[in-house]
């Protein structure tokens, strides 16, 4: 830190602020954000010494924190598991305190420090957290003690380094304590994000662990959670975030009375006492805990006598939004049977729409990610150029300061020679000439310093703007990456549902004599070509089939299926099991006459009539089976209820009948999506 010289004009030129000129409790992040690389990596656990080349004005006391902050970076190093973080050491200069950090560029740590006068610091300490296994980032949540508060509430983080003793990982934390009389701390959080695999520390770049301007970081820790994710919340995802504590501090007590320039934050703990004088519009006799009693004075629209517990009687006037008209034939009692899954055709349409939206959304989000990556590359290139300009401008300012120091020395020497030689002597005259030349050179150099400082300010502003732009692009890219993942999860869920619906259990057999009763488990429906409940049918053989469906997978049985199972157009008996209903129709595609059976309402078809009065026997072309159970027999063997019951193995099926055109399109789209993901994964490898 360079002190001002004895020349007042130079102090004014260099803009050295006095304590009275600075604002209290405010960190002016004018940020000479030069990315200065740390050397001597922390492989042996020692903090890295980092030389600061940034230009500063002056360091203030703790109450005003600093008129300057600076940004540093560690060396870019390999990605990997937690042990690879021991290559990075973030160290703030001397008595300075850390404001925050983040990971960039696969990977290096960029961190901000606030300058604080050494006179404000009371002590410095360091400690090591407990160790965790060298695994993925999710293991960071096992470290819960990276907190400088252990040395007192006035202690804040000064340095953070990684260490990997015995193949494990831990943080090494440096703390600086300050003389303070006022403090206000708040917990901050980053958003939850994916934490990758065990070899992907780069996923730390999703988190900007940065305290607000004017505050200092006291602690940090990682937290993990199993949260709902996906556009429709269908999935559960493991995610990681950072929790960190930020504190605003002052070495002065809050003032007892208002000041002309009040701070932006409240002071101390204000009392809740009433004002000494009445306010412009006083309230009417307020009490600490007012009751809900009627007012003492009549009001414009008084209520009728209130009661302690008013009844919920109907209003005397119609309500603002009356209910819709009643249905034509309302039921007197609720339906005894539970409701079932919606019509499969409607489900297919809904799933197809969701699949289309998810695939389209994923593609758009991928484009956004690619655009953000390209933009980040451009910004990184601009940052390099801006960084060089900042360094060059700083060097110019420092060189000119050295020249000014040399001119000042020439002035001092010339003045001394004039005194020694005396006036009106040849030596004195020469010294006077040297004095004039030196003063003229000093004046020109001061002008040059002023111009150079303006260039430095412009370069710093450009660099800071690029850093902020980069942070914004990172946030946008992270959101797009989350959107990609959400849509991938939606597609996976739809694929699982579609594939599950492609399955059914169909067990055809010949119903023979000796079987006196049909047993139908939940989720299944028994179809037969004869009325097996009629006693004379016991001596006859009849083609029959059990077809079972899960609650999430309604099954449509077409006329082709009935023919396949030797029932054709001769279905005479339908019996559903418990938690199952079957809707059947006299025509294909559920057109024509339609009826529904459950385990309690089924009847032989030779005595059952459709709504138009026609007999349903031998007039079943298609049927939809819906169940409310998630457990059906695992195989046809579980449906053998008699030793004389012979299954028709050749006709057995665990595959659905011919799928619909809509489902075929969905399967093609899902296959293409899987191929696209596999190609992207291979490209990444």
C-alpha positions as a printed Julia matrix, in Angstrom:
685×3 Matrix{Float64}:
   0.0     0.0     0.0
   1.54    3.31   -1.07
   1.17    6.32    1.26
   0.5     9.79   -0.08
   3.46   12.16   -0.28
   3.75   15.5     1.47
   2.57   17.43   -1.58
  -1.1    18.43   -1.26
  -1.51   18.7    -5.02
  -0.4    15.09   -5.44
  -2.9    13.93   -2.79
  -5.64   15.65   -4.71
  -4.38   14.16   -7.97
  -4.36   10.61   -6.61
  -7.85   11.03   -5.06
  -6.82    9.85   -1.59
 -10.01    9.91    0.47
 -10.08   10.87    4.1
 -12.26    8.99    6.6
 -14.72   11.88    6.58
 -15.23   11.49    2.83
 -16.12    7.84    2.96
 -19.58    6.38    3.52
 -20.26    4.19    6.6
 -21.0     0.44    6.34
 -20.65    0.42    2.6
 -18.39   -1.61    0.37
 -17.93    0.32   -2.86
 -17.16   -2.49   -5.28
 -15.3    -0.41   -7.8
 -13.54   -3.76   -8.16
 -10.27   -3.79   -9.95
 -11.16   -7.28  -11.05
  -7.93   -8.59  -12.46
  -7.72  -12.37  -12.67
  -4.44  -12.88  -10.85
  -3.19  -16.43  -10.79
  -2.2   -18.16   -7.55
   1.13  -20.01   -7.68
   2.62  -22.74   -5.53
  -0.47  -25.02   -5.48
  -1.63  -26.46   -2.21
  -0.53  -30.09   -2.78
   1.22  -30.16    0.61
  -1.52  -28.27    2.47
   0.18  -24.85    2.8
  -1.55  -21.65    1.75
  -0.37  -20.22   -1.57
   1.19  -16.79   -1.53
  -0.51  -14.6    -4.14
   1.01  -11.29   -5.2
  -1.57   -8.53   -5.63
  -0.92   -6.23   -8.55
  -4.16   -4.23   -8.34
  -4.1    -0.48   -7.86
  -5.87    0.89   -4.77
  -6.63    4.26   -3.29
  -6.76    4.01    0.48
  -7.76    1.52    3.15
 -10.4     2.66    5.59
 -11.41    1.47    9.03
 -13.74   -1.47    9.62
 -16.86    0.63    9.91
 -16.51    1.76    6.35
 -15.08   -1.61    5.35
 -13.27   -0.52    2.21
 -13.27    1.84   -0.69
 -11.93   -1.04   -2.78
 -12.38   -4.73   -3.35
 -10.5    -7.03   -5.67
 -11.04  -10.3    -7.51
  -8.5   -13.11   -7.72
  -8.35  -16.55   -9.31
  -6.52  -19.78   -8.59
  -4.73  -21.66  -11.35
  -6.89  -23.66  -13.74
  -6.54  -27.34  -12.84
  -7.87  -30.81  -13.57
 -11.46  -31.87  -12.97
 -11.98  -34.92  -10.77
 -13.25  -36.07   -7.38
 -13.02  -34.01   -4.19
  -9.28  -34.67   -3.76
  -8.57  -32.56   -6.86
  -9.81  -29.49   -4.97
  -6.53  -29.53   -2.99
  -4.94  -27.82   -6.02
  -6.81  -24.61   -5.18
  -6.12  -22.02   -2.49
  -8.13  -18.81   -2.06
  -6.26  -16.33    0.19
  -7.19  -12.69    0.83
  -4.33  -10.27    1.53
  -3.28   -9.59    5.15
  -6.24   -8.38    7.2
  -8.71   -8.49    4.29
 -11.87  -10.64    4.42
 -13.54  -12.83    1.82
 -16.79  -11.75    0.17
 -17.44  -14.94   -1.84
 -16.26  -17.37   -4.51
 -17.33  -19.41   -7.52
 -15.85  -22.0    -9.92
 -15.19  -21.31  -13.62
 -13.28  -22.66  -16.62
 -13.05  -26.38  -15.72
 -11.77  -25.6   -13.23
 -10.45  -22.65  -11.27
 -11.8   -20.68   -8.31
 -12.51  -16.96   -8.68
 -12.98  -15.13   -5.38
 -13.63  -11.59   -4.12
 -11.97   -9.94   -1.12
 -12.82   -6.74    0.76
  -9.95   -4.56    1.92
  -9.91   -3.8     5.65
  -7.29   -1.78    7.56
  -4.84   -3.8     9.63
  -5.64   -1.52   12.58
  -9.17   -2.95   12.64
  -7.98   -6.59   12.92
  -7.62   -8.05   16.43
  -6.47  -11.62   15.6
  -6.12  -14.29   12.92
  -6.75  -18.02   13.3
  -7.08  -21.08   11.13
  -8.64  -24.52   11.47
  -9.33  -27.66    9.46
 -12.78  -29.16    9.03
 -13.51  -32.82    9.52
 -12.55  -35.18    6.69
 -14.91  -36.9     4.24
 -14.29  -39.57    1.62
 -12.89  -38.52   -1.74
 -16.12  -39.0    -3.68
 -18.55  -36.75   -5.57
 -19.66  -33.24   -4.66
 -22.63  -34.61   -2.71
 -20.15  -35.69   -0.01
 -19.5   -32.01    0.74
 -22.75  -31.96    2.73
 -20.98  -34.01    5.39
 -18.77  -30.99    6.18
 -20.84  -28.77    8.46
 -18.21  -26.83   10.41
 -16.62  -24.37    7.91
 -17.62  -21.51   10.22
 -15.33  -18.77   11.59
 -17.93  -18.01   14.28
 -16.05  -20.53   16.45
 -13.61  -17.68   17.18
 -16.41  -15.24   17.99
 -19.18  -13.45   16.14
 -16.61  -10.86   14.99
 -14.57  -13.41   13.0
 -14.87  -13.8     9.2
 -13.35  -16.0     6.5
  -9.97  -14.8     5.21
  -8.83  -17.91    3.28
 -10.19  -21.23    1.94
  -8.05  -24.13    0.74
  -8.65  -27.79   -0.01
  -6.57  -30.6     1.51
  -6.54  -34.33    0.78
  -4.83  -36.17    3.65
  -4.83  -39.98    3.41
  -6.91  -39.89    0.23
  -9.8   -38.04    1.94
 -10.88  -34.39    1.66
 -11.3   -31.44    4.04
 -11.36  -27.63    4.0
  -8.65  -25.49    5.6
 -10.19  -22.2     6.72
  -8.4   -18.96    7.68
 -10.29  -16.47    9.87
  -9.71  -12.79   10.65
 -11.31  -11.14   13.71
 -12.06   -7.42   13.89
 -12.96   -4.83   16.5
 -16.66   -4.28   15.88
 -19.66   -2.99   17.81
 -22.43   -3.54   15.3
 -23.27   -6.6    13.23
 -26.14   -7.88   11.12
 -25.91  -11.37    9.56
 -28.15  -13.16    7.07
 -28.13  -16.68    5.63
 -27.98  -16.85    1.84
 -28.53  -19.85   -0.46
 -27.65  -20.79   -4.01
 -30.27  -22.65   -6.07
 -30.42  -26.44   -6.02
 -28.5   -27.93   -8.99
 -27.29  -31.29  -10.25
 -23.95  -32.32   -8.71
 -22.79  -34.73  -11.43
 -20.81  -37.93  -10.85
 -17.84  -38.64   -8.57
 -15.41  -37.17  -11.13
 -17.13  -33.91  -12.01
 -16.11  -31.03   -9.73
 -16.99  -28.76  -12.67
 -20.61  -28.95  -11.45
 -19.55  -26.45   -8.77
 -19.78  -23.77  -11.49
 -23.57  -23.79  -11.01
 -23.14  -22.03   -7.67
 -22.27  -18.36   -7.1
 -21.37  -18.35   -3.38
 -21.1   -14.57   -3.22
 -22.23  -12.25   -0.41
 -23.97   -8.96   -1.29
 -21.92   -5.81   -1.69
 -20.83   -4.39    1.64
 -20.89   -7.67    3.59
 -18.34  -10.3     4.66
 -18.58  -14.11    4.54
 -18.54  -15.83    7.93
 -19.4   -19.43    7.04
 -20.44  -21.77    4.23
 -21.57  -25.34    3.8
 -23.08  -27.62    1.15
 -26.57  -29.09    1.47
 -28.19  -31.89   -0.54
 -31.87  -32.76   -0.95
 -34.15  -35.1    -2.85
 -36.47  -32.64   -4.56
 -39.31  -32.8    -7.04
 -38.16  -32.07  -10.57
 -39.4   -32.24  -14.12
 -41.83  -29.94  -15.88
 -44.76  -31.71  -14.22
 -43.02  -32.71  -11.0
 -43.13  -36.42  -11.89
 -39.52  -37.12  -10.94
 -37.38  -36.99   -7.83
 -33.85  -35.68   -8.28
 -30.87  -35.42   -5.94
 -29.6   -31.84   -5.92
 -26.95  -29.73   -4.13
 -26.85  -26.11   -2.97
 -24.64  -23.9    -0.79
 -25.77  -22.16    2.39
 -23.55  -19.27    3.49
 -23.68  -16.53    6.09
 -23.09  -12.85    5.15
 -22.54  -10.11    7.74
 -22.62   -6.31    7.64
 -20.39   -4.83   10.38
 -19.34   -1.5    11.92
 -16.88   -0.54   14.62
 -19.23    2.21   15.86
 -22.38    1.95   17.96
 -25.61    3.01   16.25
 -26.54    6.62   16.82
 -29.25    7.46   19.38
 -30.87   10.06   17.15
 -31.51   10.26   13.41
 -28.62   11.58   11.35
 -28.71   13.74    8.24
 -27.57   10.87    6.02
 -29.12    7.72    7.49
 -27.83    4.28    6.57
 -29.8     2.04    4.22
 -30.12   -0.66    6.9
 -31.92   -0.44   10.26
 -29.74    0.13   13.3
 -29.5    -2.03   16.43
 -32.92   -3.15   17.7
 -35.43   -0.3    17.54
 -38.04   -0.12   20.31
 -41.75   -0.32   19.64
 -42.62    2.66   21.88
 -45.21    5.18   20.71
 -44.1     8.59   19.53
 -43.87   11.43   22.08
 -46.23   13.59   20.09
 -49.42   12.63   18.26
 -49.02   11.85   14.58
 -50.91   13.6    11.79
 -53.71   11.03   11.75
 -53.83    9.38   15.2
 -55.7     6.11   15.74
 -58.69    5.9    18.09
 -57.55    4.55   21.43
 -55.52    1.56   20.18
 -54.91   -1.3    22.62
 -52.06   -3.8    22.69
 -54.32   -6.71   21.75
 -57.58   -5.28   20.39
 -60.76   -7.34   20.69
 -63.27   -7.82   17.9
 -66.04   -6.04   19.8
 -68.44   -3.63   18.08
 -67.28   -0.04   17.76
 -68.32    2.5    20.4
 -69.64    4.86   17.77
 -72.2     3.9    15.1
 -70.82    3.23   11.64
 -72.37    3.94    8.24
 -73.49    0.34    7.64
 -73.86   -1.3    11.07
 -73.99   -5.06   11.31
 -76.77   -6.9    13.09
 -76.06   -8.2    16.54
 -72.87  -10.24   16.15
 -72.62  -13.59   17.88
 -69.5   -15.25   19.28
 -69.71  -18.15   16.85
 -71.78  -17.16   13.82
 -73.65  -19.88   11.97
 -73.05  -20.7     8.32
 -76.59  -19.96    7.21
 -77.28  -19.36    3.52
 -77.02  -15.76    2.37
 -80.23  -13.79    1.81
 -78.95  -12.53   -1.54
 -77.61  -14.63   -4.41
 -73.83  -15.08   -4.41
 -71.58  -13.4    -6.98
 -70.84  -16.6    -8.93
 -73.73  -19.08   -8.62
 -73.16  -22.77   -9.27
 -73.92  -24.31  -12.65
 -77.25  -25.92  -13.46
 -77.96  -29.33  -11.91
 -77.6   -32.41  -14.12
 -80.66  -33.82  -15.84
 -80.82  -37.04  -13.82
 -78.74  -36.72  -10.66
 -77.98  -39.86   -8.7
 -79.35  -40.17   -5.2
 -76.3   -41.96   -3.84
 -72.63  -42.04   -4.72
 -71.45  -44.85   -6.95
 -70.6   -47.97   -4.93
 -67.8   -48.92   -7.3
 -64.53  -46.94   -7.34
 -63.67  -44.86  -10.37
 -61.17  -46.28  -12.84
 -58.54  -44.95  -15.19
 -59.76  -42.64  -17.97
 -60.42  -43.96  -21.42
 -57.18  -45.28  -22.88
 -57.61  -43.3   -26.1
 -57.75  -40.04  -24.14
 -54.66  -41.08  -22.16
 -52.77  -41.79  -25.38
 -53.65  -38.36  -26.78
 -52.55  -36.64  -23.55
 -49.29  -38.59  -23.43
 -48.59  -37.89  -27.1
 -49.04  -34.15  -26.5
 -46.8   -34.24  -23.42
 -44.17  -36.22  -25.32
 -44.2   -33.73  -28.2
 -43.87  -30.78  -25.79
 -41.04  -32.47  -23.86
 -39.04  -33.41  -26.96
 -39.5   -29.93  -28.42
 -38.66  -28.28  -25.1
 -35.54  -30.4   -24.71
 -34.33  -29.49  -28.22
 -34.91  -25.77  -27.6
 -33.16  -25.94  -24.21
 -30.2   -27.75  -25.83
 -29.94  -24.92  -28.36
 -29.98  -22.39  -25.52
 -27.2   -24.31  -23.74
 -25.1   -24.42  -26.92
 -25.66  -20.69  -27.51
 -24.68  -19.93  -23.9
 -21.5   -22.01  -24.22
 -20.55  -20.12  -27.39
 -21.25  -16.81  -25.67
 -19.16  -17.85  -22.67
 -16.23  -18.64  -24.97
 -16.55  -15.18  -26.54
 -16.76  -13.51  -23.13
 -13.74  -15.48  -21.92
 -11.75  -14.24  -24.93
 -12.86  -10.66  -24.23
 -11.95  -11.12  -20.56
  -8.43  -12.08  -21.51
  -8.06   -8.94  -23.62
  -9.6    -6.78  -20.87
  -7.34   -8.4   -18.26
  -4.26   -7.5   -20.33
  -5.49   -3.91  -20.69
  -6.01   -3.63  -16.92
  -2.48   -4.92  -16.31
  -1.02   -2.51  -18.88
  -2.96    0.44  -17.43
  -1.83   -0.43  -13.9
   1.78   -0.67  -15.07
   1.51    2.72  -16.79
   0.11    4.33  -13.63
   2.83    2.78  -11.46
   5.6     3.78  -13.9
   4.31    7.36  -13.96
   4.19    7.41  -10.16
   7.84    6.32  -10.14
   8.64    9.16  -12.56
   6.78   11.61  -10.34
   8.75   10.41   -7.33
  11.98   10.98   -9.3
  10.88   14.52  -10.28
   9.95   15.28   -6.67
  13.4    14.13   -5.59
  14.95   16.4    -8.24
  12.89   19.31   -6.89
  13.99   18.59   -3.32
  17.67   18.29   -4.38
  17.53   21.51   -6.4
  16.01   23.41   -3.47
  18.7    22.08   -1.16
  21.46   23.09   -3.64
  19.99   26.59   -3.87
  20.14   26.96   -0.11
  23.73   25.64    0.07
  25.01   27.68   -2.91
  23.14   30.83   -2.07
  21.37   33.28   -4.33
  23.1    35.13   -7.19
  25.82   32.51   -7.5
  26.51   30.41  -10.61
  25.78   27.22   -8.69
  22.57   28.7    -7.25
  21.41   29.8   -10.69
  22.03   26.33  -12.1
  20.09   24.8    -9.18
  17.23   27.23   -9.86
  17.14   26.14  -13.52
  17.06   22.48  -12.45
  14.21   23.3   -10.07
  12.12   24.91  -12.82
  12.73   21.97  -15.19
  11.86   19.44  -12.47
   8.67   21.28  -11.48
   7.58   21.48  -15.13
   8.28   17.76  -15.62
   6.39   16.93  -12.42
   3.41   18.96  -13.61
   3.34   17.12  -16.96
   3.7    13.76  -15.22
   0.72   14.53  -12.96
  -1.41   15.22  -16.03
  -0.24   11.95  -17.54
  -1.1    10.11  -14.29
  -4.59   11.58  -14.39
  -5.11   10.38  -17.97
  -3.63    6.96  -17.15
  -5.93    6.58  -14.14
  -8.92    7.37  -16.35
  -7.79    4.63  -18.76
  -7.37    2.24  -15.82
 -10.88    3.04  -14.57
 -12.31    2.41  -18.05
 -10.41   -0.89  -18.38
 -11.53   -1.98  -14.9
 -15.14   -1.08  -15.67
 -14.95   -3.1   -18.89
 -13.48   -6.09  -17.06
 -16.08   -5.9   -14.25
 -18.89   -5.67  -16.79
 -17.64   -8.78  -18.55
 -17.5   -10.68  -15.22
 -21.11   -9.68  -14.49
 -22.19  -10.64  -18.01
 -20.46  -13.99  -17.61
 -22.31  -14.62  -14.34
 -25.62  -13.83  -16.02
 -24.86  -16.21  -18.9
 -23.91  -18.92  -16.37
 -27.27  -18.49  -14.65
 -29.15  -18.7   -17.97
 -27.13  -21.72  -19.07
 -27.74  -23.48  -15.76
 -31.49  -22.89  -16.1
 -31.42  -24.28  -19.65
 -29.47  -27.34  -18.48
 -32.08  -27.94  -15.78
 -34.8   -27.62  -18.42
 -33.02  -30.2   -20.59
 -32.9   -32.61  -17.66
 -36.55  -32.0   -16.76
 -37.71  -32.76  -20.3
 -35.53  -35.88  -20.47
 -37.2   -37.1   -17.27
 -40.65  -36.39  -18.73
 -39.8   -38.4   -21.84
 -38.5   -41.27  -19.67
 -41.72  -41.29  -17.64
 -43.91  -41.32  -20.73
 -41.8   -44.13  -22.19
 -42.29  -46.18  -19.03
 -46.07  -45.62  -19.14
 -46.34  -46.49  -22.84
 -44.22  -49.62  -22.49
 -46.22  -50.7   -19.44
 -49.46  -50.3   -21.37
 -48.02  -52.46  -24.12
 -48.23  -55.37  -21.71
 -51.17  -57.51  -20.75
 -51.79  -61.04  -19.54
 -53.97  -63.08  -21.92
 -54.57  -66.75  -21.03
 -56.83  -68.63  -23.48
 -58.07  -72.14  -22.63
 -60.96  -74.53  -23.19
 -63.61  -74.48  -20.49
 -64.4   -78.15  -19.88
 -66.85  -80.09  -17.79
 -65.93  -80.54  -14.15
 -65.3   -76.88  -13.52
 -68.37  -75.76  -11.63
 -67.36  -72.2   -10.86
 -65.34  -69.51  -12.62
 -62.76  -67.78  -10.4
 -61.61  -64.33  -11.57
 -58.81  -62.51   -9.67
 -58.73  -58.67   -9.31
 -57.64  -56.9   -12.5
 -58.84  -59.74  -14.77
 -61.92  -60.43  -16.93
 -63.18  -63.88  -17.96
 -64.64  -64.15  -21.51
 -66.32  -67.38  -22.75
 -68.24  -68.52  -25.83
 -70.91  -70.21  -23.7
 -72.84  -69.37  -20.55
 -70.71  -71.38  -18.14
 -73.01  -70.49  -15.25
 -75.81  -72.58  -16.81
 -75.79  -76.07  -15.3
 -76.17  -77.95  -18.57
 -73.02  -76.25  -19.89
 -70.88  -78.27  -17.48
 -70.82  -81.16  -19.96
 -69.76  -79.03  -22.85
 -66.46  -77.57  -23.99
 -66.3   -73.82  -24.54
 -63.46  -71.54  -25.78
 -62.55  -69.03  -23.03
 -59.86  -66.52  -22.11
 -58.66  -64.56  -19.07
 -57.38  -61.05  -19.9
 -55.81  -58.96  -17.12
 -54.84  -55.26  -16.91
 -52.92  -53.06  -14.43
 -54.4   -49.87  -13.0
 -51.99  -47.73  -15.05
 -52.53  -49.7   -18.27
 -56.11  -50.1   -19.54
 -56.42  -52.83  -22.21
 -58.5   -52.62  -25.38
 -59.67  -56.0   -26.77
 -60.65  -55.81  -30.44
 -62.67  -58.18  -32.64
 -59.32  -59.4   -34.0
 -58.33  -60.42  -30.47
 -61.61  -62.27  -29.92
 -61.08  -64.18  -33.17
 -57.5   -64.94  -32.14
 -58.77  -66.53  -28.92
 -61.41  -68.58  -30.85
 -64.3   -66.48  -29.5
 -65.02  -64.59  -32.72
 -68.55  -63.13  -32.57
 -69.79  -65.71  -30.08
 -69.06  -64.14  -26.67
 -71.87  -65.26  -24.34
 -70.32  -64.76  -20.91
 -68.25  -61.9   -19.38
 -67.25  -61.83  -15.7
 -64.87  -59.2   -14.24
 -62.93  -59.71  -11.01
 -62.92  -57.32   -8.06
 -61.54  -53.79   -8.65
 -62.17  -54.3   -12.36
 -64.7   -53.1   -14.89
 -65.16  -53.99  -18.53
 -66.94  -51.78  -21.08
 -68.03  -53.65  -24.21
 -69.69  -52.63  -27.46
 -71.74  -54.21  -30.24
 -69.48  -52.59  -32.88
 -65.79  -51.95  -33.38
 -64.03  -48.95  -31.8
 -66.59  -48.78  -28.99
 -69.31  -47.56  -31.35
 -72.89  -48.79  -31.39
 -74.53  -50.14  -28.22
 -72.32  -49.97  -25.11
 -72.6   -51.56  -21.65
 -70.41  -51.94  -18.55
 -69.98  -54.85  -16.09
 -68.27  -55.02  -12.71
 -67.79  -57.98  -10.37
 -71.17  -57.14   -8.78
 -73.22  -56.24  -11.87
 -72.25  -58.86  -14.5
 -74.9   -61.16  -16.03
 -74.97  -63.9   -18.68
 -75.23  -62.16  -22.06
 -78.07  -64.41  -23.25
 -80.29  -62.63  -20.72
 -78.72  -59.16  -20.83
 -80.03  -56.41  -23.08
 -78.35  -53.28  -24.41
 -80.12  -49.95  -23.88
 -81.92  -50.32  -27.2
 -83.56  -53.52  -25.93
 -81.53  -55.94  -28.06
 -79.9   -59.05  -26.55
 -76.12  -58.71  -26.09
 -75.42  -62.42  -26.58
 -72.96  -63.02  -29.49
 -72.89  -59.24  -30.11
 -69.61  -58.2   -28.48
 -67.07  -56.82  -30.96
 -64.71  -54.88  -28.71
 -64.09  -54.29  -25.02
 -61.99  -52.03  -22.76
 -60.68  -53.44  -19.47
 -59.84  -51.0   -16.67
 -58.7   -51.96  -13.18
 -57.91  -50.26   -9.9
 -55.22  -52.73   -8.85
 -51.47  -52.64   -9.37
 -51.12  -56.4    -8.87
 -52.27  -59.02  -11.37
 -51.21  -62.69  -11.73
 -47.59  -62.99  -12.82
 -48.36  -65.76  -15.34
 -51.13  -67.87  -16.77
 -50.13  -70.72  -14.45
 -51.57  -68.69  -11.57
 -54.97  -68.84  -13.31
 -55.25  -72.67  -13.32
 -58.01  -73.34  -10.8
 -58.63  -77.0   -11.71
 -56.5   -79.96  -12.75
 -58.84  -80.45  -15.71
 -58.33  -76.91  -16.94
 -56.01  -76.97  -19.99
 -54.38  -73.71  -21.13
 -53.96  -73.08  -24.84
 -50.22  -72.38  -24.81
 -50.06  -71.51  -28.51
 -52.44  -68.58  -28.05
 -51.0   -67.21  -24.79
 -49.81  -63.63  -24.91
 -48.05  -61.15  -22.7
 -48.09  -58.64  -25.55
 -50.92  -56.33  -26.4
 -53.06  -56.62  -29.45
 -52.2   -54.37  -32.37
 -51.28  -50.91  -31.06
 -52.98  -47.72  -32.25
 -51.48  -45.4   -34.87
 -50.97  -42.74  -32.2
 -49.01  -45.17  -30.04
 -46.92  -46.28  -33.01
 -45.93  -42.65  -33.61
 -45.03  -42.29  -29.93
 -42.86  -45.41  -30.04
 -41.04  -44.12  -33.13
 -40.47  -40.75  -31.42
 -39.21  -42.44  -28.24
 -36.83  -44.63  -30.22
 -35.43  -41.59  -32.05
 -35.04  -39.75  -28.74
 -33.1   -42.67  -27.2
 -30.81  -42.78  -30.25
 -30.19  -39.02  -29.98
 -29.25  -39.31  -26.29
 -26.93  -42.25  -27.0
 -25.22  -40.31  -29.8
 -24.72  -37.3   -27.51
 -23.31  -39.53  -24.77
 -20.86  -41.19  -27.18
 -19.77  -37.77  -28.45
 -19.14  -36.66  -24.86
 -16.99  -39.77  -24.19
